[in-house]
């Protein structure tokens, strides 16, 4: 029984260390440049902490997080609420009443 104590202690430390390593939040992961196709046209979106800009069109739209999974985007008076999911750090899927959009990170 005494020989199990070091093994149990090591396992407990391993579990605690694994829990201490946290994944970045969606609010952090969304930041940066993302490529998406809209109506057959490829565009690059740049997400900052408070707005998304479409550099090729010279426009930007404010957005805010409603909770850990949903954002509200104000696109020229039209409010769009999207659920944000990360398939990987370089692939994001946004789902809204307007449809499903897959975005890929631009390096």
Buried (B, 14 or more C-beta within 10 A) or exposed (E): EEEEEEEEEEEEEEEEEEEEEEEEEBEEBBEBBBEBEEEEEEBBBBBEEEBBBBEEEEEBBEBEBEEEEBBEBEEEEEEBBBBBBBEEEBEBBBBBEEEEBBBBBEE
